[in-house]
Every structure is written in structure tokens, then in C-alpha cells.
Amino acid sequence: MKLSVIIPVYNVQDYLAACLDSVIAPGSTDYEIIAVNDGSTDGSPAVLADYAERFPGLVKTVTTPNGGLGHARNVGISLARGEYLLFLDSDDTLSPGAIREILGALDGSFDIGVFDFVSVDKQGRVLRYSKGCGKEGGFTLSAYPAFLLSPPNAVNKLWRRALFIDPGISFPDRKWFEDLATIPRLYLRSGTIRTLPHPWYRYLQRDGSITRNTDAARNLEMLDAIETVMTDYERSGAFGKYHRELEAMAAYHELLTSSTRVNLIDPKSPVQDALVSDYLARFPGWRDNPYIRAWPKKHRLLLSLILRRHRRLLHALLKLNEARKKTV
């Protein structure tokens, strides 16, 4: 079997049918859909039961106690039979015809296939087109270490299942930033990575995502994600080789994303200090990092405000930027 599509499901009854419809490709074979009901309390189980009955042998469902996105993905991986895995969040969809095109692209010549994605609103209008990778064709992490700076998304990639199974890599349970804690470790164990320039993934922007969450304290889980990645690279003997890329990656996620997110929620939150202290302890030589030096001026300004602990000014600028976005 070529492909296993793994769909974690938790309380998405209003979106689930569209998600499943997007991966049903009549006439296509050599793939399976594994939907993991992660303890849903709404009508999602009934939707899954309907599709499993209508598409026997294609749609497989399993129910587990609620354990979070990472747990549900791990359950799906354990049941998968495909040579490759595709993760699909249950409120998102694939583009029309994507499954047939993906099956045609699975020629066994790569360990990771990276494709593009679009962000859409609830009406299906495209808000943004995002490239999956800044490099075309096939490459390895060693040849293109800057790949570590691309968004660590699990969903816009095709994964050779052996990358998870052979080294025993899994997503963390009940944790935010499960992709960041996992994806860079898979890159390290991959051979050929190939860019597949197709916008196959459609990401629905809606309330409830981490970026819109108001729980500042949960951003401390970023520290666990960073620790997991850095420890793995150190144990693998690869930390020195990829030090600059890991340094810039951590700066972006710990400081530019988590710290600014916390500042927007509460500019006085001590979580910001924890994030900054962790980063500076790990990477005291960050000022000489060529990737950080090449950041846009806006990013470098934010970084300066974060590290200098100008919390009120940072908060004012972030709020102003939010207001500007709403008027565009």
C-alpha cells in the first residue's frame, strides 16, 4: 500500500464531512484513510461511522480516550500500512484531485515530500498562498541545512513511514508545539527530501488555534519542544553541524512567536522572561548568526525589544499591527 492518510478527530462535526470528502477519490486504490476519534463529545463519531459504512475497506475508524493531537497521530501511525503517511487535520481539506496526484507522485524516490498550502476562510476564500519550501527539486538536509528554518508543519508533507517506525519517533501527547518537537528530528533521519510544487493542502483559519489562544502559561511548553530537538541533535552528534540553523530556528519560535504571543495576552507575564532566559542560556552567541542578521527589519526590531525587555512598547506595536491587519 502506498499511502495512509491519518486524520485526528476531536469535536469537529461541522467540518469533518468536508475533510473526509476531500480524501475520497473514487477509482483510486492503494491508499487508506485512518480517522482517529480522540474522545469527541459532539456528533463527530456519527459522521465517522457513516463514512466507514459508505466506504468499507477505505475509511477505517478507531476511538481512543482524549489524548490530544499528538496522541491521535501516534495511534494512526501504529495502525498505518502505507509506505508513506499524510497527516490531515480534521477541520482542513485537501484540494480537489489531490489524492490522485499524490498517489502518482509516490515513486519511492524520496523520504519526505514537501508541498505547498493555502490558507482559507470559512467561505473557502484563499487568504494566503504559502510555499512549502524555498528550494526546488530534491535535496538532503546536509546539502540544504536552511530547511530547518522552514515552517515545521507535519501536514504539508508526505512522510516515509519508516522515519517514525525505525527510530521510534512519536509526537508528544497533550502538548502544544508537537510539530516543532518532532519534525526537525525526522529531517535529521531522512535521505532525499523532494519539493512537490502543488497547493494540495487547504488550511482553514478559525478561532481556537494556538495562535489565537489566550492561555499565556501554555507557551512554556515551547521550552519542552526546544529541549527535545536540541537533545536529539546533541545525542546524534549533529548539533555542531547544524548549530547556526538550530540557533535561528529557536530564536524564531521561542522569541518571535511564543514571546510575542504572550506579550499580546499579558505584557507583564513572567512567561516572557522564561522564554528569553532559556534562549540566551542555550545560544549566547546569537548576535553573530547569519540567518538572524538577514531577518527583515521588522523581525530584528521585535527581537531587540524582546531581549531588551521593552514590554510596553512591544505590546503597543503588536496591538497596532493587529489593528492594521483588521482594516486591510
Order of alpha helices (4+ residues) and beta strands (2+ residues): beta-alpha-beta-alpha-beta-alpha-beta-beta-alpha-beta-beta-beta-beta-alpha-alpha-beta-alpha-alpha-alpha-alpha-alpha-alpha-alpha
